[in-house]
Amino acid sequence: MTITVGYVCSGYGGAELAFRRVAEPVFMSEIEPFPRAILSHWFPDVPLHGDFTLLIEDPPICDILAGGTPCFPAGTTVTLRRGIVPIEDVRVGDDALTHTGIWKPVLRVGSKIADTVILKGQGHEGLETTSEHPFLSRKRMGRSTRVNGKSVRLTWWSEVEWEEARDMPGRHWALPTSYPVLPIPAPMCVGNESVRAEISEELLELAGAYVGDGWVRMDERRGYTVFGLNAAKLGRIKPILERMGVNLTVSEERTAFRTPFKTLVL
């Protein structure tokens, strides 16, 4: 009896080549062009699919399904529309930032036990991932020549390509340098804040005063902003708070006037 195997996320076909003497491959799946070319060379008669998730509606019949999706370990952070979160907290319906700089919805989540490698880069402490995980990258090329009798080193960049982590040494990976503009999130109270204020020139002046001379005291019982001001600054800030209907207490300390008041939440 011949054992039949279907392979997903085939990559360069290492498992397929290793087991072809004891198991018959009935289908493979791979989305990247170069690995697909290698698979087509070694297994010209085996159906080669693209995205294996599209096989759900009409899955090929086989005895064993083999393969593993590339991934990162728990704790690796992912940029979502709702913030930067650990990968294990990503949920179906979240919007994730793609390499094209746009948000795309998460359709599925999963986990597995797999061997990993540490991908290290200049100025980077190390990124743990499975060895087949693809990275958008390119390579710095160069050659020496002579110009006007002088030796000159010419350098240029290769085309941008997806490379598996195991093939990344010597290449430069891509990082996002810009992010889609997001709306200002709704304020979240962390203490006993209750006063809300509209944005105005006076409020922004208070914000500037807070950056220079303020601090907060907030917990479940309190929600106060405190200024430590000299007489001139107090004369400027106090009328603004009074016009905004904010109750404050001014106490004269040894080196400044202390002005606690209810924290303003925008």
N, C-alpha and C positions, 0 to 999 in steps of 0.2 A: 504494500500500500504506500503510495506516494503522499507525503505531507505537503500541503499547499500553504503558501505564505503570501500575505498582502503587506506591502511596506508603505508607511506614511513618513513624510519628512525624510526622504531617502538620502538627501545630501549627495555625496560622491559615491554612494553605493557600497560602503565598507561591509555592512551586514549582509547585503545581497550577495557579494562575492564570497564572503566567508561561509555562507550556508548553502550555496547553490548546489553543492554535491549531495546534500542530505535533504534538501527541501526544494520544491518547485515554486518559483515566484510566479504569481498569477497577475499581479499588478504592482505598480510603484506610483509614488506621487512626489513631485518636487516642483517648486515654483521658479527657482533661479536658473537662468539660461545655461551657465557653464556646467553646473552639475547635471543638468538635463542632457547636455551633449555627451557627457561621459557615460551616463546611464544608457543612452541610446546606442552608444558604441559597444558596450559590454552586453547589453540585453536588447538587441534590435527587435526581437519577436515578443517582448513582454509589453503589454499596454502601459503607457506612461501618462499619468494624469497630472494635473496642476494642483490647485488648492484641494487638499483631501477633504475639507469640510463640505465640498460640493457633492461628495459621493454619498452623502447621507440618504438622499432620496432613492438612489438605486445602487446600493453597495454591492461590490463584487463579492462572490462567495469564496471563502478560504477557511482553512483549518486554524491558522494562526494569524493574528494581526500584530505586526511588529513596527517599532519606530518610536520616536519620542520628539515632542515639540521643544524647540529651544526655549530657554527660560533663565531667570535669575533667582537667587535664593531669597528667602524671607528677610526683610529688612532693607532690601534695595528700594530706593525711592523712585516713584513714578510721578510725572507731571500731569495732573488732571485739571479739568476746569475748576474743580472745587478746591484745589490746592495740591501741594506736594505730599504724597502719602506713601507709606510702605506698600510694596507690591501685593502683600497678602491681604491688604484692606481694599484693593480694587474690586469693584462690584459691577455686575452687568448693568448697563445703562449709564455708567460714568463716561465722560468725554475725555479721551486721552490725547495728548499732543503728539502728532506724528512728525516724521522727518521732513515733511513738506511745510510744516509750520501751521497746520490747521488742526482743528479738533475733530476726532472721529469717535463714534460710540463704541464702547466695549460690548462685544456680542457674547463672549463666553469667557469663563475663568476656569482654572484648573490647577492641579499641583501633581507632582510626581517626585520620586526619589531618583536622583541621577548623579553621575560624577561631574565635577566642575573643575574649572581652571581659573587662575587669577590672571587677568589681563592688566598689565601695568603700563602706564604711560608717563611721559615727562610731566612732573608736577602733580601726578595723580597717585593716590595711595594704593590703588588697585581695585579692579572691578571683577567680582566673582560671577561667573556665568557658565553655562554648558559650553562644551568645546565647539558645538556646531552653530552656536548663536550667530546670526549675521550682523555685521557692523557696516555702516556706510562709511567708506574710507577711500583714501587715495595714497599714492606713494610719491615721495619726492625723488625725482630722477636727476641725474647729472652726468656730465662728461667734461673732460679737460680738452682744451683746444688752444690754438695760438692766434692772437690778434695783434697785428703790427709787431710781430717778433716777440710778444710777451705771452706767457702762459696765463690762460684765463679759464676759470671754472664756470661752466654754464649749468644752470639748474632750472628745472621746470616740474610741473605737477602732472601726474598721470590722470587718466580719466577717473571719475568717481565711480566706484563699484561697491557692491555688497560682498564682503568677505567674511568667512566664518572665523570665529575667535581663534581657532587653532592656526589659522593662516595670517593672523594680524601682525606678528613681529615684523618691525621695519616699516609699517604703514602708519598713517595718521588718521585717527578717527574723527568723525564729525560731531560737533556739539551745537545745540541751538543758540543763536545769538540774538534772536528777537522772538517775542511771544505775541499772540493775538491780544488785542485790547479787550479787557474784561470790564464789566460794570463794577462800580464801587459796591462792595458787599454791604448788606444790612448790618447796622451796629449790633454788637452783642454786649450786654451788660455783664460785668464780672463781679460787681459788688452791689452797693445800694444806690447806684446812680438812678436818677429819676427825671432830671431836668433836660429837656431837649431844646436845641437852639437852631435857628436857621443860619445858614452860612452867610456871613456879611463881612465887611471890612473890619468892623470892630471885633468880631469873633476871631478873625485871622490875626488881629493884633494881639488878642489874648493868647492865641496859639504860639505866636512868636515869643511872648513873655514867658509862657510855660517852658519852651525849649531852653531859654536862657536862665530862668530863675524859679522854675516850678518843679513839683514832684506830686505824687498821688499817694493817698492812703485809702485802699479799697479792700473790703472783705464783705461778708454777708450782712454786716451791720452798718458799715460805713462806706461812703463813696465820695471822698473829698479830694479836691485839688488844692494845693497849698502853694502860695507864692512867698518868696523871701525877697522883699523889695526895699530899696532906699526911699527916702522921702519924695524925690522927684518922680520915680517910677510909680510910687503909690498914688501920687496926685494925678497921674495919667490913667492908671488902670482902674482905680476905684470908681470913677464916674461911669466908665463903660459897664462895669458889672451892675451898678445901680440902675442904669437905663435898661438893662436886660432883665431887671427884676430878680437879680440874684442876691440872696441874703448872705452877707459875709461878716465875719468878725475880724477886726484888726487889733492885733496885740503888738505892742512895742517890745522888741527884744533888745539885747545888748548891742547888736550890730545892724539890725534891720527890722522892718515891720513884717509881721507874719500874718498872712491873710487866707485862712482856710475858707472854702466855700464848696457848695454842692457841685460835684463833677458834672460838666456839660457833656451830653452825648449827642452827636450829630445824627 
